Amino acid sequence: MIQQVLPLVNWSNGIIMIAVFALVSIALIAALLLFIKSGTKRDGK
């Protein structure tokens, strides 16, 4: 009897999801920093 071993975790899919989450997080932080910097320039007028 041949038993098929199925992995409990799909690592390739998990790595892709972690990478996408990291990229989105970095993009949001960069956008937030740009808004903060542009806000300080307007207050200086």
C-alpha positions in Angstrom: 0.0 0.0 0.0 1.5 3.3 -1.1 0.9 6.2 1.3 1.0 9.7 -0.1 2.6 12.2 2.2 1.0 15.7 2.0 2.9 18.6 3.5 1.0 20.5 6.1 2.5 23.8 5.1 3.0 25.2 1.6 6.2 27.1 2.1 6.4 28.6 -1.4 2.9 30.2 -1.0 3.7 31.3 2.5 7.0 33.0 1.4 5.1 34.8 -1.4 2.5 36.0 1.0 5.1 37.2 3.5 7.0 39.1 0.8 3.8 40.8 -0.5 2.9 41.8 3.1 6.4 43.2 3.6 6.3 45.2 0.4 2.9 46.6 1.2 4.0 47.5 4.7 7.1 49.3 3.4 5.0 51.2 0.8 2.6 52.4 3.5 5.4 53.5 5.7 7.1 55.4 2.9 3.8 57.1 1.9 3.3 58.1 5.6 6.8 59.6 5.8 6.2 61.5 2.6 2.9 62.9 3.9 4.6 63.9 7.2 7.5 65.6 5.4 5.1 67.5 3.0 3.0 68.6 6.0 6.0 70.1 7.7 6.9 72.1 4.6 3.4 73.6 4.4 3.5 74.6 8.1 6.7 76.6 7.5 5.0 79.1 5.2 
